[in-house]
């Protein structure tokens, strides 16, 4: 592998790779503008911002090993001052994320450490929703107790508890860049070599030790090929073409209309009477959608037309 000549060429990129003599795969992700799009949409305390950057990177890494086309969502929830942190990756390339703070004062005091401590006791949830043509398919969801002082440890624990696939992850984020690396043993059905289980475990342990020497600054700053050459200089790696990553929100005027359908018409009309119109802002990207009285009437007229027959007409 030759070193990449220009680190800026790797901004907002995901690089997948395979160990040629081992049943182990990996991925590197680096987020710049994609991270800025998420980070700048809200004002978060520093520990929350770093955790969200790590979550966004981890989601991009995990989406890279999912064969199904669709949306992968990773969420950590807890009973601490940080209620939740969530990131979503659509079609392996389009990212968005958000955090929910329960107790702002706890962060103002400056006593919240980095990692998952702000979440307290909670859960890790990974949801995969495949796309089937122009519609979403049935979602697959895995939920496990959150275990570990860092997000990387918590996600590694998810794979131990839910998937039983050896997986290691290293994540780093600051106000300028988020980056990460994933190493995973191939599932048995994808194994290419007839190695004994003990040999597979030994190989994965050795590669994990080598990967574990990486520093946060190296993850964020070193060109991908240079980083991989430094970590695995005695291994033969094959690199797949790098994929672009971007911040992209899936909100739309039509999706916002759907939210209005769930609200009573009288309540919507009262809001319009008092404020002149209804304004709804996407918390992921701050896009604003406005609806007047004609819009609201049309939304509810359409909802009534699509309503199923009353119960006494069903057989």
N, C-alpha and C positions, 0 to 999 in steps of 0.2 A: 504494500500500500504506500502510495506517495502522499506527502503532507499536502493539505489544501493550502493554496497560496494566499488566500484572502478570507479571513474569518467572517467578514461582512457578507460574503456570499452564502453563508450558512445561517443567516438570520431567518427566524421563522421557518425552520426546516426540521423534518423528522428523517432520520437515517436508520434503516433497518439493516441488520447484518446477521451472518450465520457463521458458526465455527465449523470449518470444513470437515474436521475429523471427529467432531463430537455432536451429540444430539442436544445442542444448546443453541438458542437464538438470542438476539438482543436488539435493542433500539436505543438511539440517542435522540433527544429533542431539545431544541433551543428556541425560546420565544422572546421576541423583541416587540415589534409592533402589535402582534397578537396579544401579548401580555399587557401592553400599554392600553389597548382598547378596553380590556376588562378592568384593569387597575384604575383607569381614569374615570370610569363610569360612576364610581362611588368613592367616598372618602372613608378609608378604613384606618384604624390604629395599626401601627407597624407589625405587631405579631399576627394580626388577622390578614394583613396584606401579604406577608410572606407565606402564610399557610395557604391562602387562596392561590398564589403563584405556584406553589408546589402542587396543589390539587389540579390546577389547569394543566401543568406539565405531565403529571401522572395520568390524567385522563387521555391526553394525546398518546402517551406511551402504550396504555392499555388498549386503546382503540386500534393501534397498529397491529396487534396480534389477534384481533377478532376478525374472523372470516366473513361474518354476516355484514351486508351493506345496511346501514341504518344509523341509529343514534345510540351512543353509549353515554350513560350518565353515572357519575360517581358522587356520592354524597356521604358526608360524615355529620352525624347529629349527636347532641349530647345535652346534659343538664347543667352545663357550666355557663359562664357569662357569654360565651359564643354558642348560639343555638345550633347553627348549621353552617357548613361550607360545601358548596356544590359546583361541579363543573360538568360540561356537556360537550361531546364531540360528535359532529354529524358528518357522515361520509369520510371519516378519518382525517378531515382537513379543517373543518369549520368549528371554532371553539367559542364558548362563552361560559361565564361563571359568575357566582355571586356568594356573598356571605350574609348571614343573619345574626345580628348581635342582640343578645337578651339584656345585658347589663352594661351600658356604656360607662358607668361610673367605675366599674372594676378595671377597665382599661385606662381610664384617666388617672388612676392612682399609680400606674406604671409597675404593678406587681405581677403582671401576667407574663409568664415565660413563653419562649417560642415552642413550637411543636403542638401537640394535641392537648396540652394541659388546659387550655382555655375552653375546650369542649367538655371537659369533665368526663363522666361516665356516659357512654353512648354506643352508637351502632355505625357500622360501615355498610352502605348499600350500593350495589352495582346493578344497574338496569340496562339491558340491551333490548332495544325496540327495532326489529328489522323493518325495512321498507319493502313492500310488495307492490311494485308498480307505482300507482298514484295513491296508495293508502298504506297505513302502518299495520304491521303484523302483530301477532300476540307477543307481548313482552316477556322476557326472561329476567327474573330478579333474584339476586342472592343477598342475604342479610346476615351479618355475623356481628357479635359483640366487638367493639373497638378495643384493641389491645396494643399497647406500645406507646412510647413517649413521643414518637415522631410519626408523621403521616406515612413515611416510607415503611416503618415497622408495622403500622396498622394495616396497610395494604398487603404487605407480605403475610401478615396473619390471616387476612381474608383468604388468600390462596391456600394456606395450610388448612384452614377450617372448611372452606367451601369447595375448592377445586382439587385439593391434594396434588397440586403441581408445584414443584420447587421454583420459587420466584424471589428474586432480590431486586431492590430498587434504591436508587440514590437520587435525591432531589435537592435543589438549591434555588432560592429566589431572593431578589432584592428589588429596590425600586426601579431598576433599569432593565433587568433581564431575569427570566426564569429558565431553568434547564434541568435535565435529568437523564438518567440511564436506567434501563431495565435489562436484566438477565433472567432467562427462563429456560428450564429444561423442556424439551419437546414432549408433549403428551405421548403416552405409549403408542397410540395409533398412528402417530406421525414419525416415530423413531425410524432412522435410516440405517442404524447399525445394530447388529445382534450382540449387544453388550449385556453382561450380567447386571442385575440391579445394583449390586455392590460397586461395580465399576462406574455405573452411571452416577451414583451418589458421590463417589470419589472425584470424578471429573467435575461435577457441579460445585463441589466444595472447593476445589482448587481454583476454578475460574472465579468463584465468589470472593475468595481471598485476594486474588489479583485485582478484581474490580473494586474491592473495598479500600484499596489504597488511594482511590481518587479523592481529590479535595473539592470543596465547593467552588473555589476559584477556577480550577481546571475544568469542571463541568460547564461553567459559564463562559470561559474565555478561550480555551484551546480549540482549534479547528478539530472537527470530528475525527478525521483520519489520523491526525497527530495524536489525539487522545487515545484512540484505540491502539495505535502502534506502541505508545508508551505503556499502556496497561497490559497488553497481550502480545508482547514482542516475540514470544516463542510459538504463538499460535498462527494458524492460517485462517484468515477471515475472508468471506465473500460479502461484498457490500451491494445492496440493492439500490436502484436509483433513488435519490433523495426526493421527499415529497414536501410540498409547500404547506404551511399552516397559516391560518388567518383567523382574526376575530370576526365573527359573523353572528348576528342575532336572527332568530327565526320568528320574531314578532312581526305582525302585519295588521293592516286595517281590518281584514276579514277575521283574524283570530280574536281581535279585540271586540269586534261585533258579537262574537260567540259568547264572550264574557257578559255582555249586556243582556243577552237572552235569559241568563239565569237570574236577573234582578227583576223584581215586580215593576210593571209598567208605571204604576202610580208613584213609586219611589223615584224612578228616572224622570218623570214629568215634574216632580217637585224640585229636583236638582236643577233642571233647566229653567224652571220658573225663578229660582233664587239666583242662579249663576249665569244664565243666558245660554250655556251649553254644558256638555259633559266632556271633561278632559281626562284622559287616561294616559299615564306615562309608563313606559316599559322600564323596569328597574335594572335590566341587563344593559341597555344601551341608551336610555333616556329619550328614546323616540316618543313624541307626543301625538296622540290621536284624539281628534275632536268630533263630537257628535251633537247635532242639533235636534229639535223636535221632530223634524221630518225623518231623520235617520232612525231615531228611536221608534217612531211609529212603524217604519218599514221593517225594522228588525223583529218587532213583536208580531207584526202581521205575517211575516214569513214563518216565524215560530209556530203561530196558530195554524197556518196552512199545512205545516209538516207534522203537526201533533197526531198521534195515533187515535183511532176511534175510542170512544168511551167503553168502559168495561162490559156494559150490557150488550155490546155489539160484537164482542169477541167470543169465539167458540173454541 
